[in-house]
């Protein structure tokens, strides 16, 4: 060990040659507390950012393709073109609109009903991973097909009824009469227009003195109530968040009434009543983000299209990419592939720009404020080393008198600052790691309605901690530079002069 390091370690002690002086102890603790506070702050703020990103990407896609039009019927061709772009893992269509959901005496407004393709969406979204009760199997009914482009019948237009609609003979006859088709088949068992009237005896077998039963009870196999047992009607399936289920007092198997108030006016300005439809809950999901768990529901794409009267059209296409940090590059590739002004491509950052911008600003602010603690600790290092210089004036003067260069004197005090910074940084990181482990083991509960998540998140990133350690060591070394230069400029005669 060179004499520079020996003197540096020796000067860290006090006059009584204790292991470390009181001033050195306080300087080391100041650095340690600053490092620990900064490590905890960046871990908690990083935890918030990471939790929000994971929750948002758990129920949202990485890249969306939308259209500046309400008619997006060519989505199948667009999906094929998008899936051929490097970096795109899968693509799936979706429709989404606000609805009102009711169950019993409970009602939730502003619920977004999202129609998804059960086969494709599981490769795009992390929805199956968030299911906590029930299963998504059965979300699409067997034999389901997309609705027709013109879903509703308009007499006189020659439009046929939607696929799956049962057409009676009377309906065919009405269409034939309106359209002028003279060879239309007459309805079955229709009476002639001028058939003679006949008299029918309507006297019941038991006469008119019979009594009716008190309760009109249908057998179970004839009970057409869709919310009682299986009934005669097979209800479409729906998956809702656990928070929404608590709000509606619903569970798996419950029958919900979904009303879409947005279908109140047609394009032509003709008023229409809101559309309501019953769905049966088959699964509950919990994304961990209160805004999604209480305001989002999933149904089959075909059912949502028919419910919203979209026909075979969608709101947009959502895609999953292999690296979310390259989302901007994928967005540019998709725009170049489509090269059409009618499409609009967004990534996950664009969809949540306000939230993530606020998180970044908050994180920078917290880091800067807590970084001031390290600057204060650096001033403590300066004060400690200045006191050491004043205490060791004679020894410094003697070293210079026997020929020690100024560079060695400077390195003595730089080594002291580096030793204080290293010890304080190591101790601070140990305290920070212990604090993070404690927060993980004993999490702090948060109000989900305010913070959107239920517990204080912690996410340790080694790169950020390494940057904090490097910053701490740099500050300690710079702080030692001031007293070191002061000691190097000392005049030996002044230091060795007796003081009377």
C-alpha positions in Angstrom: 0.0 0.0 0.0 1.4 3.4 -1.0 1.9 6.1 1.6 -0.9 8.1 0.0 -3.5 5.5 0.9 -1.9 5.0 4.3 -2.2 8.7 5.2 -5.7 8.8 3.7 -6.9 6.0 6.0 -5.0 7.4 9.0 -6.6 10.8 8.5 -10.1 9.3 8.7 -9.4 8.7 12.4 -9.5 11.2 15.2 -6.8 12.4 17.5 -7.5 9.5 19.8 -6.9 7.1 16.8 -10.4 5.6 17.0 -11.6 3.6 13.9 -13.4 6.6 12.4 -13.9 10.1 13.7 -17.3 11.5 14.6 -17.2 13.8 11.6 -16.5 11.0 9.2 -19.3 9.0 10.7 -21.8 11.8 10.1 -20.6 12.3 6.6 -20.9 8.6 5.8 -24.4 8.5 7.3 -25.4 11.5 5.3 -24.3 9.8 2.1 -26.0 6.5 3.1 -29.3 8.2 3.9 -29.3 10.1 0.6 -28.6 6.9 -1.4 -31.2 4.9 0.5 -33.9 7.5 0.0 -33.1 7.9 -3.7 -33.1 4.1 -4.2 -36.5 3.7 -2.5 -37.9 6.6 -4.4 -36.9 5.4 -7.9 -38.0 1.8 -7.0 -41.5 3.0 -5.9 -42.0 5.4 -8.8 -40.7 2.7 -11.1 -43.1 0.2 -9.5 -46.0 2.6 -10.3 -44.9 3.0 -13.9 -44.3 -0.7 -14.3 -47.6 -1.7 -12.7 -49.5 0.7 -14.9 -47.8 -0.5 -18.0 -48.4 -4.2 -17.1 -52.0 -3.6 -16.2 -52.7 -1.5 -19.3 -51.0 -3.9 -21.6 -52.7 -6.8 -19.9 -56.1 -5.8 -21.3 -55.0 -3.5 -24.2 -53.0 -4.3 -27.3 -49.5 -2.9 -28.2 -50.5 -1.3 -31.5 -54.0 -0.3 -32.7 -55.1 0.2 -36.3 -58.2 2.5 -36.5 -60.1 3.9 -39.4 -61.4 7.5 -40.0 -64.8 6.0 -40.8 -67.6 4.1 -39.1 -67.4 1.5 -41.9 -64.4 -0.9 -41.4 -65.5 -4.0 -43.3 -62.2 -4.8 -45.0 -60.6 -5.6 -41.6 -59.7 -9.2 -42.6 -57.5 -8.1 -45.5 -55.9 -5.4 -43.2 -55.1 -8.0 -40.6 -53.3 -10.2 -43.1 -51.2 -7.3 -44.2 -50.4 -6.2 -40.7 -49.5 -9.7 -39.5 -46.9 -9.9 -42.3 -44.9 -6.9 -40.8 -41.7 -7.9 -38.9 -42.2 -7.6 -35.2 -46.0 -8.2 -35.2 -46.9 -11.4 -33.4 -50.7 -11.5 -33.9 -53.6 -9.3 -34.8 -57.3 -9.4 -33.9 -60.4 -7.3 -34.6 -62.6 -5.7 -32.0 -65.6 -3.5 -31.4 -66.2 -1.3 -28.4 -68.9 1.0 -27.2 -70.3 2.4 -23.9 -73.3 0.6 -22.3 -75.3 0.4 -19.2 -75.4 -2.9 -17.3 -78.1 -3.9 -14.9 -78.5 -6.9 -12.5 -81.4 -7.0 -10.1 -81.7 -3.6 -8.5 -78.1 -2.7 -9.3 -77.0 -0.6 -12.3 -73.6 0.4 -13.6 -73.2 3.1 -16.3 -70.3 3.9 -18.6 -69.3 0.2 -18.9 -67.4 -0.5 -22.1 -68.6 -3.6 -23.8 -65.8 -4.9 -26.0 -66.4 -7.5 -28.6 -63.4 -9.8 -29.3 -62.6 -12.8 -31.4 -62.0 -15.6 -28.8 -59.6 -17.4 -31.1 -57.5 -14.5 -32.1 -57.7 -12.2 -29.1 -56.1 -14.7 -26.7 -52.9 -14.3 -28.8 -53.1 -10.5 -28.6 -54.3 -9.8 -25.0 -53.4 -11.3 -21.6 -57.1 -11.7 -20.8 -56.9 -15.5 -20.0 -54.2 -14.8 -17.5 -56.4 -12.4 -15.6 -59.4 -14.8 -15.3 -60.0 -15.5 -11.6 -63.3 -17.3 -11.8 -65.0 -19.2 -14.6 -63.6 -19.7 -18.0 -63.7 -18.0 -21.5 -64.7 -21.3 -23.1 -68.1 -20.8 -24.5 -67.7 -17.1 -25.2 -68.6 -17.8 -28.8 -71.7 -19.9 -29.4 -71.3 -23.0 -31.6 -72.2 -22.2 -35.2 -72.0 -18.4 -34.7 -71.5 -16.4 -37.9 -70.9 -12.7 -38.5 -74.1 -10.6 -38.9 -75.1 -9.5 -42.3 -74.0 -6.1 -43.6 -77.6 -4.9 -43.5 -78.8 -6.5 -40.3 -82.4 -5.2 -40.3 -85.2 -5.8 -42.8 -86.6 -2.9 -44.8 -89.8 -3.7 -46.8 -89.7 -2.6 -50.4 -85.9 -2.6 -50.6 -85.5 -6.2 -51.6 -83.2 -6.8 -48.5 -83.3 -10.2 -47.1 -83.5 -10.9 -43.4 -80.2 -11.4 -41.4 -78.6 -14.8 -41.3 -80.3 -17.1 -38.8 -83.7 -15.2 -38.9 -86.7 -17.5 -39.4 -88.8 -16.4 -42.3 -92.5 -17.2 -42.2 -94.8 -17.7 -45.2 -96.7 -14.6 -44.3 -93.5 -12.5 -44.3 -92.6 -13.9 -47.8 -96.0 -13.0 -49.0 -95.7 -9.5 -47.8 -92.4 -9.0 -49.4 -93.7 -10.4 -52.7 -96.7 -8.1 -52.6 -94.6 -5.0 -52.0 -92.0 -5.9 -54.6 -94.5 -6.9 -57.2 -93.5 -10.5 -57.5 -96.7 -12.2 -58.7 -95.5 -15.7 -58.4 -94.7 -15.5 -54.6 -95.7 -18.5 -52.6 -98.8 -17.9 -50.5 -98.4 -18.4 -46.7 -99.2 -21.8 -45.4 -102.7 -22.3 -44.1 -103.6 -18.7 -45.2 -107.4 -18.3 -45.6 -108.7 -17.0 -49.0 -109.4 -13.3 -49.1 -113.2 -13.9 -49.7 -113.6 -17.1 -47.8 -117.1 -17.6 -46.4 -117.5 -17.1 -42.7 -118.2 -20.3 -40.6 -119.5 -20.6 -37.1 -117.4 -22.5 -34.6 -118.6 -23.8 -31.3 -116.1 -22.5 -28.6 -117.8 -24.1 -25.6 -115.1 -25.8 -23.4 -115.5 -29.5 -22.7 -116.4 -28.9 -19.0 -118.8 -26.1 -19.8 -118.5 -22.5 -18.7 -118.6 -23.5 -15.0 -115.0 -24.7 -14.9 -112.5 -22.8 -12.6 -109.0 -21.7 -13.4 -106.0 -22.6 -11.3 -104.7 -20.0 -8.8 -101.1 -20.1 -10.1 -100.1 -20.1 -13.7 -97.0 -22.3 -13.5 -95.3 -23.6 -16.6 -93.2 -26.8 -16.6 -89.5 -26.3 -16.4 -89.0 -27.5 -20.0 -91.5 -24.8 -21.2 -90.2 -21.9 -19.1 -89.0 -19.4 -21.6 -87.4 -17.1 -19.0 -83.8 -16.8 -20.2 -82.6 -16.0 -16.7 -84.1 -19.1 -15.0 -82.2 -22.2 -15.7 -81.3 -22.9 -19.3 -84.8 -22.0 -20.4 -85.7 -22.2 -24.1 -83.3 -19.4 -25.1 -79.5 -19.7 -25.1 -78.1 -16.5 -23.8 -74.9 -15.0 -25.3 -71.9 -15.0 -22.9 -70.1 -12.2 -21.3 -67.0 -11.7 -19.0 -66.9 -8.9 -16.5 -64.4 -7.5 -14.0 -64.5 -8.6 -10.4 -65.0 -5.0 -9.2 -68.0 -4.6 -11.6 -69.4 -7.9 -10.4 -69.3 -6.7 -6.8 -71.0 -3.5 -7.9 -73.8 -5.4 -9.6 -73.9 -8.2 -7.0 -73.4 -10.6 -9.8 -71.4 -13.8 -10.1 -70.6 -16.5 -12.7 -74.0 -17.7 -14.1 -75.8 -14.4 -13.4 -78.0 -12.9 -16.1 -77.2 -9.3 -17.0 -79.2 -6.8 -18.9 -77.0 -4.7 -21.2 -78.4 -1.5 -22.6 -76.7 0.6 -25.3 -78.0 4.2 -25.0 -75.8 5.2 -27.9 -78.2 3.6 -30.4 -80.8 6.3 -29.8 -80.6 8.0 -33.2 -80.0 6.6 -36.7 -77.8 8.2 -39.3 -80.9 9.7 -40.9 -81.9 11.4 -37.7 -84.8 9.0 -37.0 -85.3 8.4 -33.3 -85.0 4.8 -32.2 -85.3 3.4 -28.7 -82.2 2.1 -26.9 -81.3 -1.5 -27.6 -81.2 -3.9 -24.6 -80.0 -7.5 -24.6 -79.4 -10.2 -21.9 -76.1 -11.8 -21.4 -75.0 -14.6 -19.1 -71.8 -14.2 -17.1 -69.3 -17.0 -17.7 -66.1 -15.6 -16.3 -64.7 -12.9 -13.9 -61.4 -11.2 -14.6 -59.2 -9.1 -12.4 -56.6 -7.0 -14.2 -55.5 -5.3 -11.0 -56.4 -1.9 -12.5 -59.6 -0.5 -11.0 -60.6 1.4 -14.1 -60.6 -1.8 -16.1 -62.0 -4.1 -13.4 -65.1 -1.9 -12.9 -65.6 -0.4 -16.4 -64.9 -3.2 -18.9 -66.7 -6.3 -20.1 -66.0 -8.7 -22.9 -68.4 -10.5 -25.3 -68.1 -12.4 -28.6 -67.3 -10.2 -31.6 -70.3 -11.4 -33.5 -72.7 -10.8 -30.6 -71.3 -7.3 -30.1 -71.6 -6.5 -33.9 -75.2 -7.6 -33.9 -75.9 -5.7 -30.7 -74.4 -2.5 -32.0 -76.0 -3.0 -35.4 -72.6 -2.8 -37.0 -73.1 -5.6 -39.5 -69.8 -7.2 -40.4 -67.7 -4.1 -39.4 -65.4 -3.4 -36.5 -64.0 -0.5 -34.6 -60.4 -1.4 -35.2 -57.6 -4.0 -35.2 -55.4 -4.6 -32.2 -52.0 -6.2 -32.5 -49.3 -7.7 -30.3 -45.6 -7.1 -31.0 -42.5 -8.9 -29.8 -40.8 -5.9 -28.2 -43.0 -3.1 -26.7 -40.0 -0.8 -26.6 -40.0 -0.9 -30.5 -43.6 0.1 -30.8 -42.8 3.4 -32.6 -40.9 1.5 -35.2 -43.8 -1.0 -35.7 -46.3 1.9 -36.0 -44.1 3.4 -38.8 -43.9 0.1 -40.6 -47.7 -0.4 -40.4 -48.3 3.1 -41.7 -45.9 2.4 -44.6 -47.6 -0.9 -45.3 -51.2 0.6 -45.4 -50.0 3.9 -46.9 -53.6 5.2 -46.9 -55.0 8.3 -45.2 -58.1 6.5 -44.0 -56.2 4.5 -41.4 -54.8 5.8 -38.1 -52.2 3.8 -36.2 -51.5 4.2 -32.5 -49.2 2.5 -30.0 -49.8 1.9 -26.3 -47.9 5.1 -25.4 -50.2 7.2 -27.6 -53.3 5.6 -26.1 -52.1 6.5 -22.5 -49.9 9.5 -23.2 -51.4 11.6 -20.4 -50.9 8.9 -17.7 -47.4 8.0 -18.6 -46.3 11.6 -19.1 -47.6 12.4 -15.6 -45.7 9.4 -14.2 -42.4 10.4 -15.9 -42.7 14.0 -14.7 -43.5 12.8 -11.2 -40.6 10.4 -11.3 -38.2 13.1 -12.5 -39.4 15.5 -9.8 -39.0 13.0 -7.0 -35.6 12.0 -8.2 -34.4 15.6 -8.4 -35.8 16.5 -4.9 -34.3 13.5 -3.2 -31.1 14.0 -5.1 -30.7 17.2 -3.2 -30.1 15.0 -0.1 -26.9 13.6 -1.8 -25.8 17.2 -2.5 -26.3 18.1 1.2 -24.3 15.0 2.1 -21.6 16.1 -0.3 -21.3 19.4 1.6 -21.0 17.3 4.8 -18.1 15.6 3.2 -16.5 18.9 2.3 -16.9 20.2 5.9 -15.5 16.9 7.3 -12.4 17.0 5.1 -11.8 20.7 5.8 -11.8 20.0 9.5 -9.2 17.2 8.8 -7.1 19.6 6.8 -7.1 22.1 9.6 -6.3 19.4 12.1 -3.4 17.9 10.1 -1.8 21.1 9.0 1.6 20.3 10.6 1.7 16.8 9.1 0.8 18.2 5.7 3.5 20.8 6.0 6.0 18.2 7.1 5.1 16.0 4.1 5.7 18.9 1.7 8.9 19.9 3.5 10.4 16.4 2.9 9.5 16.6 -0.8 6.0 15.2 -1.2 4.5 16.6 -4.4 1.2 18.5 -4.4 -0.4 15.8 -6.5 0.2 13.3 -3.7 -1.4 15.7 -1.1 -4.4 16.0 -3.4 -4.7 12.3 -3.8 -4.6 11.8 0.0 -7.8 13.7 0.4 -9.4 12.4 -2.7 -8.9 8.9 -1.4 -10.6 10.0 1.9 -13.6 11.4 0.0 -13.8 8.3 -2.1 -13.6 6.1 1.0 -16.5 8.0 2.6 -18.5 7.9 -0.6 -17.9 4.2 -1.1 -18.8 3.2 2.5 -21.8 5.5 2.5 -23.1 4.3 -0.9 -22.7 0.6 0.1 -24.5 1.2 3.4 -27.2 3.3 1.6 -27.9 0.6 -0.9 -28.1 -2.0 1.8 -30.7 0.2 3.6 -32.6 0.7 0.3 -32.7 -3.0 -0.4 -33.9 -3.8 3.1 -36.6 -1.1 2.7 -37.8 -2.5 -0.6 -37.8 -6.0 0.8 -39.9 -4.8 3.7 -42.4 -3.1 1.4 -42.7 -6.3 -0.7 -43.2 -8.4 2.4 -45.5 -6.0 4.2 -47.2 -4.1 1.3 -49.0 -0.8 2.0 -52.6 -0.8 0.9 -53.8 2.0 -1.4 -57.3 3.3 -2.3 -57.8 1.7 -5.8 -60.3 4.4 -6.7 -57.6 7.1 -6.2 -54.4 5.3 -7.2 -56.0 2.7 -9.6 -54.0 0.0 -7.9 -54.6 -1.6 -4.5 -51.0 -1.9 -3.1 -47.9 0.2 -3.1 -45.7 -1.3 -5.9 -42.0 -1.7 -5.8 -39.8 -2.5 -8.8 -36.0 -2.7 -8.4 -34.0 -2.0 -11.5 -30.2 -2.7 -11.2 -29.3 -0.2 -13.8 -31.0 2.7 -11.9 -29.3 1.7 -8.7 -26.0 1.5 -10.4 -26.5 5.0 -11.7 -27.4 6.3 -8.2 -24.2 4.6 -6.8 -22.1 6.2 -9.5 -23.6 9.6 -8.9 -23.0 9.3 -5.1 -19.3 8.4 -5.7 -18.9 11.2 -8.1 -20.3 13.8 -5.7 -18.1 12.5 -2.9 -15.0 12.7 -5.0 -15.9 16.3 -6.2 -16.6 17.3 -2.6 -13.1 16.1 -1.6 -11.5 18.0 -4.4 -12.0 21.4 -2.6 -10.3 20.6 0.7 -7.6 18.6 -1.2 -6.6 21.6 -3.3 -6.6 23.8 -0.2 -4.3 21.3 1.5 -2.0 21.1 -1.5 -1.5 24.8 -1.6 -0.4 25.0 2.1 3.0 26.6 2.7 5.3 24.3 4.8 6.8 27.2 6.7 3.3 28.3 7.8 2.3 24.9 8.9 5.5 24.2 10.9 5.6 27.7 12.6 5.0 27.3 16.3 1.8 28.9 17.5 2.1 30.9 20.7 
